[in-house]
Amino acid sequence: MTDKHDEFGLNAYFDAGRKATKVPSDDLMARVLADAEAQQMANVPAPAAQPGLFTSLWAAIGGWPTVAGMATATLVGIWIGISPPAPLEEIIAGNTLDTYLVDLLPAFGDDFVEG
């Protein structure tokens, strides 16, 4: 498209630029390649250290959020174990008050009873 319409008369300059190919000297290429190799060696990262056992375990568990949840559940379990609520105290003491007779699924009737 530019060959058909040369508004500024630049096609002659572009053609001359395409024909004039200069090959860089061997000395220049050697210096460029040496500089490139030096830059590559300067940017090589050090080998990463292997993570320790604790770090691997910490990552496998899930980090802070998981450990916080487990610690909370542990403390609540200890708290309930030391000072249980009133309904649990009766069950723990052996006064079950016939809790085994409570129907947990009254809407289903006797469909699940074998016999």
N, C-alpha and C positions, 0 to 999 in steps of 0.2 A: 504494500500500500504506500509506503514511503518512497519507493522507487518511481512510482507514477507521478507523484506530485512533490516536487522539490521547491517549496516556497522560498526558502532562504538560501538555496544553493549550497547546502551542506553535504550532499551526497558525494561529491568529489573528495571531501575531507574524510568522510567515513570509509570510502573505498581505499584511500591511501592508508588509513589506520589499520584496515583489515589486512592489507598486503604486507605491511611492515611488521614482521614478527621478529622480535629480538629475543635471543636465548640468553638467559642470565649466565654469567661466568661460573666456572666450576668453583672458584674461590668463594663467591657469594653464596652458592648453594650449600657448600660445606659449612659456612658460618651460620646460615639459617637453620640447617639441620642440627648443628651442634647446640644452638640456642634452644631449639625446640626440644631436644633430648634433655637438656638441663632443666627446662621448665617442667617437663613430664616427671623427672626424678624428684623435683622439689615438691610436687603436688601429690606424690604417692602417700596415701595414708598409712600410718603405722598399723600393724596387725592388731585387730581388736582382741582384748583379753577375754578369755572364756568366763562367762558369768559363774559366780559361785553357787553353792548349794542353796543358801538362803535366798539369793536373788532369783534363782530358778523356781524355788518353792513359792516365793512371794508372787511371782508372775503366774504360776499355775493356779494358785488359790484365787487370784483376781485383784490383788492389791488392797488399798485402803478401804474401799467400800465394803468388800466382802469381809475383811477382818473386823471392821467396825460392827457389821451385822452379827457376826459370830460372837464377838465380845458382848454385845448387848443381850443376845439370846442366852449366853452363859450366865451373865449377871442376873437376868430375870429368873432363870432356872434356880440359881442359888437362893435368890430372895424368896421365891415361892416355896422352895424346900425348907428354908429356915422358918419362915413365917407364912404358912399357907392361909388362904382365905377361909372363912367359916364353913362353906359347903364342903371344901376339901378336907377340913379337919375331921368331920364326921366320917368320911369315907376312909381316911387314913387310920382313924381310931378303931375302925371295925364296925361302927354303927352304920351299916350301909342303908338302913331304912328301906329295904326291899327295892333298891335302885335297879335291880335286875328285872323287875316287873314293868319298868317304864317302856312303853311302845314308842320307839323313835320314828317309826314310819306308819302312823295310824291310817293314812289314806290308802295303803296297799292291803290292808286286812291281813289275811293269813296266806297270801299267795307265796310267801317265801318260806313258809314253815314246811319242813320235811316230815313225812310220817305217814 
